[in-house]
Amino acid sequence: MFAPAGTPERHVERLNREINDIAAAPEMRTLLEADGMTAVTMTPAAFAARIKTELAQWKQIANARRISVE
């Protein structure tokens, strides 16, 4: 889940808490596992770091394969 830049920290923290609670619910785990997925809960800072890392990896792949947006 993403929020617009500049979203107040208290709102980000609440969204994170609510989403993590939903992801940890047995019903949600059962639903996700049926499709071969696993819910992962994390802090907003950990999520931002993961996105930053993944974007860098995909940028490297796109550059190596000479993939560009048209």
mmCIF file as Biopython writes it, N, C-alpha, C and O atoms, coordinates in Angstrom:
data_model
#
loop_
_atom_site.group_PDB
_atom_site.id
_atom_site.type_symbol
_atom_site.label_atom_id
_atom_site.label_alt_id
_atom_site.label_comp_id
_atom_site.label_asym_id
_atom_site.label_entity_id
_atom_site.label_seq_id
_atom_site.pdbx_PDB_ins_code
_atom_site.Cartn_x
_atom_site.Cartn_y
_atom_site.Cartn_z
_atom_site.occupancy
_atom_site.B_iso_or_equiv
_atom_site.auth_seq_id
_atom_site.auth_asym_id
_atom_site.pdbx_PDB_model_num
ATOM 1   N N  . MET A ? 1  ? 0.854  -1.164  0.000   1.0 0.0 1  A 1 
ATOM 2   C CA . MET A ? 1  ? 0.000  0.000   0.000   1.0 0.0 1  A 1 
ATOM 3   C C  . MET A ? 1  ? 0.899  1.226   0.000   1.0 0.0 1  A 1 
ATOM 4   O O  . MET A ? 1  ? 1.888  1.288   0.730   1.0 0.0 1  A 1 
ATOM 5   N N  . PHE A ? 2  ? 0.549  2.177   -0.810  1.0 0.0 2  A 1 
ATOM 6   C CA . PHE A ? 2  ? 1.297  3.430   -0.894  1.0 0.0 2  A 1 
ATOM 7   C C  . PHE A ? 2  ? 0.392  4.579   -0.483  1.0 0.0 2  A 1 
ATOM 8   O O  . PHE A ? 2  ? -0.830 4.496   -0.603  1.0 0.0 2  A 1 
ATOM 9   N N  . ALA A ? 3  ? 1.000  5.646   0.000   1.0 0.0 3  A 1 
ATOM 10  C CA . ALA A ? 3  ? 0.282  6.875   0.330   1.0 0.0 3  A 1 
ATOM 11  C C  . ALA A ? 3  ? 1.017  8.020   -0.362  1.0 0.0 3  A 1 
ATOM 12  O O  . ALA A ? 3  ? 2.211  7.911   -0.643  1.0 0.0 3  A 1 
ATOM 13  N N  . PRO A ? 4  ? 0.322  9.097   -0.633  1.0 0.0 4  A 1 
ATOM 14  C CA . PRO A ? 4  ? 0.983  10.223  -1.294  1.0 0.0 4  A 1 
ATOM 15  C C  . PRO A ? 4  ? 2.123  10.791  -0.449  1.0 0.0 4  A 1 
ATOM 16  O O  . PRO A ? 4  ? 2.083  10.747  0.781   1.0 0.0 4  A 1 
ATOM 17  N N  . ALA A ? 5  ? 3.134  11.322  -1.127  1.0 0.0 5  A 1 
ATOM 18  C CA . ALA A ? 5  ? 4.230  11.996  -0.421  1.0 0.0 5  A 1 
ATOM 19  C C  . ALA A ? 5  ? 3.639  13.104  0.435   1.0 0.0 5  A 1 
ATOM 20  O O  . ALA A ? 5  ? 2.711  13.797  0.018   1.0 0.0 5  A 1 
ATOM 21  N N  . GLY A ? 6  ? 4.179  13.262  1.623   1.0 0.0 6  A 1 
ATOM 22  C CA . GLY A ? 6  ? 3.708  14.311  2.514   1.0 0.0 6  A 1 
ATOM 23  C C  . GLY A ? 6  ? 2.549  13.896  3.406   1.0 0.0 6  A 1 
ATOM 24  O O  . GLY A ? 6  ? 2.054  14.710  4.185   1.0 0.0 6  A 1 
ATOM 25  N N  . THR A ? 7  ? 2.107  12.649  3.310   1.0 0.0 7  A 1 
ATOM 26  C CA . THR A ? 7  ? 1.043  12.164  4.197   1.0 0.0 7  A 1 
ATOM 27  C C  . THR A ? 7  ? 1.552  12.258  5.628   1.0 0.0 7  A 1 
ATOM 28  O O  . THR A ? 7  ? 2.661  11.810  5.917   1.0 0.0 7  A 1 
ATOM 29  N N  . PRO A ? 8  ? 0.764  12.831  6.523   1.0 0.0 8  A 1 
ATOM 30  C CA . PRO A ? 8  ? 1.219  12.965  7.910   1.0 0.0 8  A 1 
ATOM 31  C C  . PRO A ? 8  ? 1.635  11.619  8.511   1.0 0.0 8  A 1 
ATOM 32  O O  . PRO A ? 8  ? 0.990  10.593  8.292   1.0 0.0 8  A 1 
ATOM 33  N N  . GLU A ? 9  ? 2.724  11.654  9.270   1.0 0.0 9  A 1 
ATOM 34  C CA . GLU A ? 9  ? 3.294  10.439  9.854   1.0 0.0 9  A 1 
ATOM 35  C C  . GLU A ? 9  ? 2.274  9.656   10.668  1.0 0.0 9  A 1 
ATOM 36  O O  . GLU A ? 9  ? 2.273  8.425   10.635  1.0 0.0 9  A 1 
ATOM 37  N N  . ARG A ? 10 ? 1.412  10.347  11.392  1.0 0.0 10 A 1 
ATOM 38  C CA . ARG A ? 10 ? 0.422  9.644   12.211  1.0 0.0 10 A 1 
ATOM 39  C C  . ARG A ? 10 ? -0.540 8.835   11.341  1.0 0.0 10 A 1 
ATOM 40  O O  . ARG A ? 10 ? -0.997 7.766   11.748  1.0 0.0 10 A 1 
ATOM 41  N N  . HIS A ? 11 ? -0.845 9.338   10.152  1.0 0.0 11 A 1 
ATOM 42  C CA . HIS A ? 11 ? -1.720 8.595   9.239   1.0 0.0 11 A 1 
ATOM 43  C C  . HIS A ? 11 ? -0.985 7.378   8.659   1.0 0.0 11 A 1 
ATOM 44  O O  . HIS A ? 11 ? -1.558 6.297   8.526   1.0 0.0 11 A 1 
ATOM 45  N N  . VAL A ? 12 ? 0.282  7.575   8.322   1.0 0.0 12 A 1 
ATOM 46  C CA . VAL A ? 12 ? 1.083  6.472   7.795   1.0 0.0 12 A 1 
ATOM 47  C C  . VAL A ? 12 ? 1.185  5.373   8.847   1.0 0.0 12 A 1 
ATOM 48  O O  . VAL A ? 12 ? 1.017  4.195   8.534   1.0 0.0 12 A 1 
ATOM 49  N N  . GLU A ? 13 ? 1.457  5.751   10.082  1.0 0.0 13 A 1 
ATOM 50  C CA . GLU A ? 13 ? 1.570  4.762   11.162  1.0 0.0 13 A 1 
ATOM 51  C C  . GLU A ? 13 ? 0.255  4.014   11.378  1.0 0.0 13 A 1 
ATOM 52  O O  . GLU A ? 13 ? 0.254  2.802   11.592  1.0 0.0 13 A 1 
ATOM 53  N N  . ARG A ? 14 ? -0.850 4.733   11.321  1.0 0.0 14 A 1 
ATOM 54  C CA . ARG A ? 14 ? -2.146 4.069   11.508  1.0 0.0 14 A 1 
ATOM 55  C C  . ARG A ? 14 ? -2.435 3.111   10.358  1.0 0.0 14 A 1 
ATOM 56  O O  . ARG A ? 14 ? -2.854 1.975   10.581  1.0 0.0 14 A 1 
ATOM 57  N N  . LEU A ? 15 ? -2.211 3.569   9.131   1.0 0.0 15 A 1 
ATOM 58  C CA . LEU A ? 15 ? -2.412 2.682   7.987   1.0 0.0 15 A 1 
ATOM 59  C C  . LEU A ? 15 ? -1.541 1.440   8.109   1.0 0.0 15 A 1 
ATOM 60  O O  . LEU A ? 15 ? -2.000 0.326   7.858   1.0 0.0 15 A 1 
ATOM 61  N N  . ASN A ? 16 ? -0.291 1.633   8.493   1.0 0.0 16 A 1 
ATOM 62  C CA . ASN A ? 16 ? 0.618  0.505   8.648   1.0 0.0 16 A 1 
ATOM 63  C C  . ASN A ? 16 ? 0.113  -0.472  9.700   1.0 0.0 16 A 1 
ATOM 64  O O  . ASN A ? 16 ? 0.125  -1.684  9.481   1.0 0.0 16 A 1 
ATOM 65  N N  . ARG A ? 17 ? -0.324 0.040   10.822  1.0 0.0 17 A 1 
ATOM 66  C CA . ARG A ? 17 ? -0.840 -0.808  11.902  1.0 0.0 17 A 1 
ATOM 67  C C  . ARG A ? 17 ? -2.070 -1.587  11.438  1.0 0.0 17 A 1 
ATOM 68  O O  . ARG A ? 17 ? -2.169 -2.790  11.677  1.0 0.0 17 A 1 
ATOM 69  N N  . GLU A ? 18 ? -2.996 -0.910  10.783  1.0 0.0 18 A 1 
ATOM 70  C CA . GLU A ? 18 ? -4.226 -1.554  10.316  1.0 0.0 18 A 1 
ATOM 71  C C  . GLU A ? 18 ? -3.932 -2.616  9.251   1.0 0.0 18 A 1 
ATOM 72  O O  . GLU A ? 18 ? -4.494 -3.710  9.290   1.0 0.0 18 A 1 
ATOM 73  N N  . ILE A ? 19 ? -3.059 -2.292  8.310   1.0 0.0 19 A 1 
ATOM 74  C CA . ILE A ? 19 ? -2.720 -3.233  7.249   1.0 0.0 19 A 1 
ATOM 75  C C  . ILE A ? 19 ? -2.003 -4.450  7.820   1.0 0.0 19 A 1 
ATOM 76  O O  . ILE A ? 19 ? -2.286 -5.580  7.423   1.0 0.0 19 A 1 
ATOM 77  N N  . ASN A ? 20 ? -1.075 -4.224  8.750   1.0 0.0 20 A 1 
ATOM 78  C CA . ASN A ? 20 ? -0.377 -5.350  9.375   1.0 0.0 20 A 1 
ATOM 79  C C  . ASN A ? 20 ? -1.342 -6.233  10.156  1.0 0.0 20 A 1 
ATOM 80  O O  . ASN A ? 20 ? -1.203 -7.456  10.149  1.0 0.0 20 A 1 
ATOM 81  N N  . ASP A ? 21 ? -2.317 -5.627  10.828  1.0 0.0 21 A 1 
ATOM 82  C CA . ASP A ? 21 ? -3.329 -6.413  11.550  1.0 0.0 21 A 1 
ATOM 83  C C  . ASP A ? 21 ? -4.145 -7.272  10.586  1.0 0.0 21 A 1 
ATOM 84  O O  . ASP A ? 21 ? -4.408 -8.443  10.859  1.0 0.0 21 A 1 
ATOM 85  N N  . ILE A ? 22 ? -4.536 -6.692  9.476   1.0 0.0 22 A 1 
ATOM 86  C CA . ILE A ? 22 ? -5.310 -7.437  8.470   1.0 0.0 22 A 1 
ATOM 87  C C  . ILE A ? 22 ? -4.460 -8.565  7.890   1.0 0.0 22 A 1 
ATOM 88  O O  . ILE A ? 22 ? -4.937 -9.690  7.739   1.0 0.0 22 A 1 
ATOM 89  N N  . ALA A ? 23 ? -3.206 -8.267  7.565   1.0 0.0 23 A 1 
ATOM 90  C CA . ALA A ? 23 ? -2.325 -9.283  6.980   1.0 0.0 23 A 1 
ATOM 91  C C  . ALA A ? 23 ? -2.077 -10.442 7.936   1.0 0.0 23 A 1 
ATOM 92  O O  . ALA A ? 23 ? -1.856 -11.572 7.499   1.0 0.0 23 A 1 
ATOM 93  N N  . ALA A ? 24 ? -2.113 -10.169 9.239   1.0 0.0 24 A 1 
ATOM 94  C CA . ALA A ? 24 ? -1.859 -11.208 10.236  1.0 0.0 24 A 1 
ATOM 95  C C  . ALA A ? 24 ? -3.104 -12.025 10.583  1.0 0.0 24 A 1 
ATOM 96  O O  . ALA A ? 24 ? -3.009 -13.046 11.264  1.0 0.0 24 A 1 
ATOM 97  N N  . ALA A ? 25 ? -4.256 -11.577 10.120  1.0 0.0 25 A 1 
ATOM 98  C CA . ALA A ? 25 ? -5.501 -12.272 10.442  1.0 0.0 25 A 1 
ATOM 99  C C  . ALA A ? 25 ? -5.518 -13.658 9.807   1.0 0.0 25 A 1 
ATOM 100 O O  . ALA A ? 25 ? -5.131 -13.814 8.649   1.0 0.0 25 A 1 
ATOM 101 N N  . PRO A ? 26 ? -5.964 -14.664 10.556  1.0 0.0 26 A 1 
ATOM 102 C CA . PRO A ? 26 ? -5.997 -16.035 10.014  1.0 0.0 26 A 1 
ATOM 103 C C  . PRO A ? 26 ? -6.777 -16.139 8.702   1.0 0.0 26 A 1 
ATOM 104 O O  . PRO A ? 26 ? -6.382 -16.881 7.803   1.0 0.0 26 A 1 
ATOM 105 N N  . GLU A ? 27 ? -7.871 -15.403 8.591   1.0 0.0 27 A 1 
ATOM 106 C CA . GLU A ? 27 ? -8.680 -15.458 7.363   1.0 0.0 27 A 1 
ATOM 107 C C  . GLU A ? 27 ? -7.885 -14.955 6.158   1.0 0.0 27 A 1 
ATOM 108 O O  . GLU A ? 27 ? -7.971 -15.521 5.068   1.0 0.0 27 A 1 
ATOM 109 N N  . MET A ? 28 ? -7.119 -13.899 6.362   1.0 0.0 28 A 1 
ATOM 110 C CA . MET A ? 28 ? -6.333 -13.350 5.261   1.0 0.0 28 A 1 
ATOM 111 C C  . MET A ? 28 ? -5.194 -14.294 4.899   1.0 0.0 28 A 1 
ATOM 112 O O  . MET A ? 28 ? -4.914 -14.505 3.719   1.0 0.0 28 A 1 
ATOM 113 N N  . ARG A ? 29 ? -4.544 -14.856 5.896   1.0 0.0 29 A 1 
ATOM 114 C CA . ARG A ? 29 ? -3.461 -15.810 5.625   1.0 0.0 29 A 1 
ATOM 115 C C  . ARG A ? 29 ? -3.982 -17.004 4.825   1.0 0.0 29 A 1 
ATOM 116 O O  . ARG A ? 29 ? -3.332 -17.454 3.882   1.0 0.0 29 A 1 
ATOM 117 N N  . THR A ? 30 ? -5.149 -17.514 5.201   1.0 0.0 30 A 1 
ATOM 118 C CA . THR A ? 30 ? -5.751 -18.643 4.488   1.0 0.0 30 A 1 
ATOM 119 C C  . THR A ? 30 ? -6.045 -18.265 3.045   1.0 0.0 30 A 1 
ATOM 120 O O  . THR A ? 30 ? -5.757 -19.032 2.126   1.0 0.0 30 A 1 
ATOM 121 N N  . LEU A ? 31 ? -6.615 -17.092 2.848   1.0 0.0 31 A 1 
ATOM 122 C CA . LEU A ? 31 ? -6.945 -16.607 1.509   1.0 0.0 31 A 1 
ATOM 123 C C  . LEU A ? 31 ? -5.687 -16.468 0.653   1.0 0.0 31 A 1 
ATOM 124 O O  . LEU A ? 31 ? -5.673 -16.902 -0.499  1.0 0.0 31 A 1 
ATOM 125 N N  . LEU A ? 32 ? -4.649 -15.877 1.199   1.0 0.0 32 A 1 
ATOM 126 C CA . LEU A ? 32 ? -3.409 -15.683 0.448   1.0 0.0 32 A 1 
ATOM 127 C C  . LEU A ? 32 ? -2.707 -17.007 0.166   1.0 0.0 32 A 1 
ATOM 128 O O  . LEU A ? 32 ? -2.229 -17.240 -0.945  1.0 0.0 32 A 1 
ATOM 129 N N  . GLU A ? 33 ? -2.647 -17.866 1.171   1.0 0.0 33 A 1 
ATOM 130 C CA . GLU A ? 33 ? -1.961 -19.148 1.005   1.0 0.0 33 A 1 
ATOM 131 C C  . GLU A ? 33 ? -2.619 -20.010 -0.071  1.0 0.0 33 A 1 
ATOM 132 O O  . GLU A ? 33 ? -1.942 -20.804 -0.724  1.0 0.0 33 A 1 
ATOM 133 N N  . ALA A ? 34 ? -3.918 -19.862 -0.258  1.0 0.0 34 A 1 
ATOM 134 C CA . ALA A ? 34 ? -4.613 -20.614 -1.304  1.0 0.0 34 A 1 
ATOM 135 C C  . ALA A ? 34 ? -4.074 -20.259 -2.690  1.0 0.0 34 A 1 
ATOM 136 O O  . ALA A ? 34 ? -4.145 -21.071 -3.613  1.0 0.0 34 A 1 
ATOM 137 N N  . ASP A ? 35 ? -3.539 -19.052 -2.833  1.0 0.0 35 A 1 
ATOM 138 C CA . ASP A ? 35 ? -2.952 -18.610 -4.099  1.0 0.0 35 A 1 
ATOM 139 C C  . ASP A ? 35 ? -1.431 -18.668 -4.080  1.0 0.0 35 A 1 
ATOM 140 O O  . ASP A ? 35 ? -0.773 -18.133 -4.972  1.0 0.0 35 A 1 
ATOM 141 N N  . GLY A ? 36 ? -0.869 -19.322 -3.056  1.0 0.0 36 A 1 
ATOM 142 C CA . GLY A ? 36 ? 0.576  -19.473 -2.971  1.0 0.0 36 A 1 
ATOM 143 C C  . GLY A ? 36 ? 1.307  -18.240 -2.494  1.0 0.0 36 A 1 
ATOM 144 O O  . GLY A ? 36 ? 2.506  -18.103 -2.736  1.0 0.0 36 A 1 
ATOM 145 N N  . MET A ? 37 ? 0.613  -17.339 -1.823  1.0 0.0 37 A 1 
ATOM 146 C CA . MET A ? 37 ? 1.232  -16.107 -1.334  1.0 0.0 37 A 1 
ATOM 147 C C  . MET A ? 37 ? 1.361  -16.149 0.183   1.0 0.0 37 A 1 
ATOM 148 O O  . MET A ? 37 ? 0.675  -16.912 0.863   1.0 0.0 37 A 1 
ATOM 149 N N  . THR A ? 38 ? 2.252  -15.317 0.691   1.0 0.0 38 A 1 
ATOM 150 C CA . THR A ? 38 ? 2.444  -15.180 2.128   1.0 0.0 38 A 1 
ATOM 151 C C  . THR A ? 38 ? 2.446  -13.697 2.467   1.0 0.0 38 A 1 
ATOM 152 O O  . THR A ? 38 ? 3.125  -12.908 1.811   1.0 0.0 38 A 1 
ATOM 153 N N  . ALA A ? 39 ? 1.692  -13.319 3.482   1.0 0.0 39 A 1 
ATOM 154 C CA . ALA A ? 39 ? 1.675  -11.931 3.924   1.0 0.0 39 A 1 
ATOM 155 C C  . ALA A ? 39 ? 2.945  -11.643 4.706   1.0 0.0 39 A 1 
ATOM 156 O O  . ALA A ? 39 ? 3.373  -12.452 5.529   1.0 0.0 39 A 1 
ATOM 157 N N  . VAL A ? 40 ? 3.542  -10.494 4.446   1.0 0.0 40 A 1 
ATOM 158 C CA . VAL A ? 40 ? 4.729  -10.055 5.169   1.0 0.0 40 A 1 
ATOM 159 C C  . VAL A ? 40 ? 4.410  -8.709  5.785   1.0 0.0 40 A 1 
ATOM 160 O O  . VAL A ? 40 ? 4.029  -7.769  5.088   1.0 0.0 40 A 1 
ATOM 161 N N  . THR A ? 41 ? 4.569  -8.620  7.091   1.0 0.0 41 A 1 
ATOM 162 C CA . THR A ? 41 ? 4.335  -7.344  7.767   1.0 0.0 41 A 1 
ATOM 163 C C  . THR A ? 41 ? 5.671  -6.656  7.989   1.0 0.0 41 A 1 
ATOM 164 O O  . THR A ? 41 ? 6.686  -7.306  8.239   1.0 0.0 41 A 1 
ATOM 165 N N  . MET A ? 42 ? 5.657  -5.318  7.892   1.0 0.0 42 A 1 
ATOM 166 C CA . MET A ? 42 ? 6.884  -4.553  8.100   1.0 0.0 42 A 1 
ATOM 167 C C  . MET A ? 42 ? 6.545  -3.120  8.466   1.0 0.0 42 A 1 
ATOM 168 O O  . MET A ? 42 ? 5.402  -2.681  8.343   1.0 0.0 42 A 1 
ATOM 169 N N  . THR A ? 43 ? 7.548  -2.411  8.911   1.0 0.0 43 A 1 
ATOM 170 C CA . THR A ? 43 ? 7.379  -1.004  9.272   1.0 0.0 43 A 1 
ATOM 171 C C  . THR A ? 43 ? 7.382  -0.165  7.995   1.0 0.0 43 A 1 
ATOM 172 O O  . THR A ? 43 ? 7.831  -0.627  6.946   1.0 0.0 43 A 1 
ATOM 173 N N  . PRO A ? 44 ? 6.879  1.070   8.084   1.0 0.0 44 A 1 
ATOM 174 C CA . PRO A ? 44 ? 6.950  1.947   6.912   1.0 0.0 44 A 1 
ATOM 175 C C  . PRO A ? 44 ? 8.394  2.151   6.431   1.0 0.0 44 A 1 
ATOM 176 O O  . PRO A ? 44 ? 8.642  2.199   5.226   1.0 0.0 44 A 1 
ATOM 177 N N  . ALA A ? 45 ? 9.332  2.269   7.350   1.0 0.0 45 A 1 
ATOM 178 C CA . ALA A ? 45 ? 10.736 2.466   6.963   1.0 0.0 45 A 1 
ATOM 179 C C  . ALA A ? 45 ? 11.280 1.229   6.249   1.0 0.0 45 A 1 
ATOM 180 O O  . ALA A ? 45 ? 11.992 1.354   5.253   1.0 0.0 45 A 1 
ATOM 181 N N  . ALA A ? 46 ? 10.955 0.051   6.745   1.0 0.0 46 A 1 
ATOM 182 C CA . ALA A ? 46 ? 11.411 -1.182  6.106   1.0 0.0 46 A 1 
ATOM 183 C C  . ALA A ? 46 ? 10.794 -1.330  4.718   1.0 0.0 46 A 1 
ATOM 184 O O  . ALA A ? 46 ? 11.462 -1.775  3.785   1.0 0.0 46 A 1 
ATOM 185 N N  . PHE A ? 47 ? 9.519  -0.959  4.580   1.0 0.0 47 A 1 
ATOM 186 C CA . PHE A ? 47 ? 8.844  -1.031  3.278   1.0 0.0 47 A 1 
ATOM 187 C C  . PHE A ? 47 ? 9.508  -0.063  2.299   1.0 0.0 47 A 1 
ATOM 188 O O  . PHE A ? 47 ? 9.759  -0.426  1.149   1.0 0.0 47 A 1 
ATOM 189 N N  . ALA A ? 48 ? 9.793  1.160   2.741   1.0 0.0 48 A 1 
ATOM 190 C CA . ALA A ? 48 ? 10.448 2.150   1.876   1.0 0.0 48 A 1 
ATOM 191 C C  . ALA A ? 48 ? 11.820 1.657   1.426   1.0 0.0 48 A 1 
ATOM 192 O O  . ALA A ? 48 ? 12.195 1.828   0.266   1.0 0.0 48 A 1 
ATOM 193 N N  . ALA A ? 49 ? 12.563 1.050   2.338   1.0 0.0 49 A 1 
ATOM 194 C CA . ALA A ? 49 ? 13.885 0.523   1.998   1.0 0.0 49 A 1 
ATOM 195 C C  . ALA A ? 49 ? 13.768 -0.609  0.986   1.0 0.0 49 A 1 
ATOM 196 O O  . ALA A ? 49 ? 14.572 -0.705  0.058   1.0 0.0 49 A 1 
ATOM 197 N N  . ARG A ? 50 ? 12.773 -1.461  1.163   1.0 0.0 50 A 1 
ATOM 198 C CA . ARG A ? 50 ? 12.583 -2.588  0.227   1.0 0.0 50 A 1 
ATOM 199 C C  . ARG A ? 50 ? 12.235 -2.072  -1.166  1.0 0.0 50 A 1 
ATOM 200 O O  . ARG A ? 50 ? 12.774 -2.554  -2.162  1.0 0.0 50 A 1 
ATOM 201 N N  . ILE A ? 51 ? 11.336 -1.097  -1.235  1.0 0.0 51 A 1 
ATOM 202 C CA . ILE A ? 51 ? 10.953 -0.526  -2.534  1.0 0.0 51 A 1 
ATOM 203 C C  . ILE A ? 51 ? 12.166 0.118   -3.198  1.0 0.0 51 A 1 
ATOM 204 O O  . ILE A ? 51 ? 12.381 -0.054  -4.398  1.0 0.0 51 A 1 
ATOM 205 N N  . LYS A ? 52 ? 12.955 0.852   -2.430  1.0 0.0 52 A 1 
ATOM 206 C CA . LYS A ? 52 ? 14.147 1.506   -2.981  1.0 0.0 52 A 1 
ATOM 207 C C  . LYS A ? 52 ? 15.115 0.472   -3.550  1.0 0.0 52 A 1 
ATOM 208 O O  . LYS A ? 52 ? 15.665 0.668   -4.633  1.0 0.0 52 A 1 
ATOM 209 N N  . THR A ? 53 ? 15.322 -0.618  -2.833  1.0 0.0 53 A 1 
ATOM 210 C CA . THR A ? 53 ? 16.206 -1.682  -3.289  1.0 0.0 53 A 1 
ATOM 211 C C  . THR A ? 53 ? 15.668 -2.338  -4.556  1.0 0.0 53 A 1 
ATOM 212 O O  . THR A ? 53 ? 16.411 -2.561  -5.512  1.0 0.0 53 A 1 
ATOM 213 N N  . GLU A ? 54 ? 14.379 -2.644  -4.556  1.0 0.0 54 A 1 
ATOM 214 C CA . GLU A ? 54 ? 13.788 -3.306  -5.723  1.0 0.0 54 A 1 
ATOM 215 C C  . GLU A ? 54 ? 13.799 -2.402  -6.957  1.0 0.0 54 A 1 
ATOM 216 O O  . GLU A ? 54 ? 14.038 -2.876  -8.068  1.0 0.0 54 A 1 
ATOM 217 N N  . LEU A ? 55 ? 13.543 -1.112  -6.772  1.0 0.0 55 A 1 
ATOM 218 C CA . LEU A ? 55 ? 13.594 -0.191  -7.909  1.0 0.0 55 A 1 
ATOM 219 C C  . LEU A ? 55 ? 14.995 -0.143  -8.503  1.0 0.0 55 A 1 
ATOM 220 O O  . LEU A ? 55 ? 15.147 -0.109  -9.724  1.0 0.0 55 A 1 
ATOM 221 N N  . ALA A ? 56 ? 16.014 -0.140  -7.657  1.0 0.0 56 A 1 
ATOM 222 C CA . ALA A ? 56 ? 17.394 -0.127  -8.135  1.0 0.0 56 A 1 
ATOM 223 C C  . ALA A ? 56 ? 17.699 -1.410  -8.911  1.0 0.0 56 A 1 
ATOM 224 O O  . ALA A ? 56 ? 18.366 -1.366  -9.944  1.0 0.0 56 A 1 
ATOM 225 N N  . GLN A ? 57 ? 17.213 -2.546  -8.418  1.0 0.0 57 A 1 
ATOM 226 C CA . GLN A ? 57 ? 17.439 -3.813  -9.117  1.0 0.0 57 A 1 
ATOM 227 C C  . GLN A ? 57 ? 16.772 -3.809  -10.487 1.0 0.0 57 A 1 
ATOM 228 O O  . GLN A ? 57 ? 17.386 -4.208  -11.477 1.0 0.0 57 A 1 
ATOM 229 N N  . TRP A ? 58 ? 15.516 -3.358  -10.551 1.0 0.0 58 A 1 
ATOM 230 C CA . TRP A ? 58 ? 14.806 -3.342  -11.829 1.0 0.0 58 A 1 
ATOM 231 C C  . TRP A ? 58 ? 15.409 -2.327  -12.797 1.0 0.0 58 A 1 
ATOM 232 O O  . TRP A ? 58 ? 15.416 -2.551  -14.008 1.0 0.0 58 A 1 
ATOM 233 N N  . LYS A ? 59 ? 15.912 -1.219  -12.270 1.0 0.0 59 A 1 
ATOM 234 C CA . LYS A ? 59 ? 16.572 -0.230  -13.128 1.0 0.0 59 A 1 
ATOM 235 C C  . LYS A ? 59 ? 17.824 -0.844  -13.747 1.0 0.0 59 A 1 
ATOM 236 O O  . LYS A ? 59 ? 18.095 -0.657  -14.933 1.0 0.0 59 A 1 
ATOM 237 N N  . GLN A ? 60 ? 18.582 -1.577  -12.938 1.0 0.0 60 A 1 
ATOM 238 C CA . GLN A ? 60 ? 19.783 -2.242  -13.443 1.0 0.0 60 A 1 
ATOM 239 C C  . GLN A ? 60 ? 19.425 -3.263  -14.522 1.0 0.0 60 A 1 
ATOM 240 O O  . GLN A ? 60 ? 20.102 -3.344  -15.547 1.0 0.0 60 A 1 
ATOM 241 N N  . ILE A ? 61 ? 18.387 -4.028  -14.302 1.0 0.0 61 A 1 
ATOM 242 C CA . ILE A ? 61 ? 17.947 -5.014  -15.298 1.0 0.0 61 A 1 
ATOM 243 C C  . ILE A ? 61 ? 17.515 -4.317  -16.587 1.0 0.0 61 A 1 
ATOM 244 O O  . ILE A ? 61 ? 17.900 -4.729  -17.682 1.0 0.0 61 A 1 
ATOM 245 N N  . ALA A ? 62 ? 16.716 -3.262  -16.452 1.0 0.0 62 A 1 
ATOM 246 C CA . ALA A ? 62 ? 16.246 -2.531  -17.636 1.0 0.0 62 A 1 
ATOM 247 C C  . ALA A ? 62 ? 17.423 -1.943  -18.412 1.0 0.0 62 A 1 
ATOM 248 O O  . ALA A ? 62 ? 17.447 -2.006  -19.641 1.0 0.0 62 A 1 
ATOM 249 N N  . ASN A ? 63 ? 18.392 -1.374  -17.707 1.0 0.0 63 A 1 
ATOM 250 C CA . ASN A ? 63 ? 19.564 -0.812  -18.384 1.0 0.0 63 A 1 
ATOM 251 C C  . ASN A ? 63 ? 20.378 -1.900  -19.076 1.0 0.0 63 A 1 
ATOM 252 O O  . ASN A ? 63 ? 20.823 -1.719  -20.209 1.0 0.0 63 A 1 
ATOM 253 N N  . ALA A ? 64 ? 20.573 -3.018  -18.403 1.0 0.0 64 A 1 
ATOM 254 C CA . ALA A ? 64 ? 21.351 -4.119  -18.981 1.0 0.0 64 A 1 
ATOM 255 C C  . ALA A ? 64 ? 20.683 -4.688  -20.224 1.0 0.0 64 A 1 
ATOM 256 O O  . ALA A ? 64 ? 21.360 -5.108  -21.162 1.0 0.0 64 A 1 
ATOM 257 N N  . ARG A ? 65 ? 19.364 -4.701  -20.230 1.0 0.0 65 A 1 
ATOM 258 C CA . ARG A ? 65 ? 18.598 -5.269  -21.358 1.0 0.0 65 A 1 
ATOM 259 C C  . ARG A ? 65 ? 18.179 -4.191  -22.365 1.0 0.0 65 A 1 
ATOM 260 O O  . ARG A ? 65 ? 17.490 -4.468  -23.347 1.0 0.0 65 A 1 
ATOM 261 N N  . ARG A ? 66 ? 18.608 -2.972  -22.097 1.0 0.0 66 A 1 
ATOM 262 C CA . ARG A ? 66 ? 18.272 -1.820  -22.951 1.0 0.0 66 A 1 
ATOM 263 C C  . ARG A ? 66 ? 16.772 -1.665  -23.123 1.0 0.0 66 A 1 
ATOM 264 O O  . ARG A ? 66 ? 16.275 -1.443  -24.227 1.0 0.0 66 A 1 
ATOM 265 N N  . ILE A ? 67 ? 16.064 -1.784  -22.013 1.0 0.0 67 A 1 
ATOM 266 C CA . ILE A ? 67 ? 14.604 -1.612  -22.007 1.0 0.0 67 A 1 
ATOM 267 C C  . ILE A ? 67 ? 14.313 -0.151  -21.675 1.0 0.0 67 A 1 
ATOM 268 O O  . ILE A ? 67 ? 14.867 0.396   -20.722 1.0 0.0 67 A 1 
ATOM 269 N N  . SER A ? 68 ? 13.449 0.473   -22.459 1.0 0.0 68 A 1 
ATOM 270 C CA . SER A ? 68 ? 13.087 1.867   -22.204 1.0 0.0 68 A 1 
ATOM 271 C C  . SER A ? 68 ? 11.575 2.043   -22.308 1.0 0.0 68 A 1 
ATOM 272 O O  . SER A ? 68 ? 10.872 1.232   -22.911 1.0 0.0 68 A 1 
ATOM 273 N N  . VAL A ? 69 ? 11.111 3.101   -21.716 1.0 0.0 69 A 1 
ATOM 274 C CA . VAL A ? 69 ? 9.686  3.421   -21.751 1.0 0.0 69 A 1 
ATOM 275 C C  . VAL A ? 69 ? 9.421  4.269   -22.984 1.0 0.0 69 A 1 
ATOM 276 O O  . VAL A ? 69 ? 10.161 5.211   -23.271 1.0 0.0 69 A 1 
ATOM 277 N N  . GLU A ? 70 ? 8.364  3.932   -23.709 1.0 0.0 70 A 1 
ATOM 278 C CA . GLU A ? 70 ? 8.008  4.714   -24.899 1.0 0.0 70 A 1 
ATOM 279 C C  . GLU A ? 70 ? 6.731  5.459   -24.655 1.0 0.0 70 A 1 
ATOM 280 O O  . GLU A ? 70 ? 6.258  6.177   -25.536 1.0 0.0 70 A 1 
#
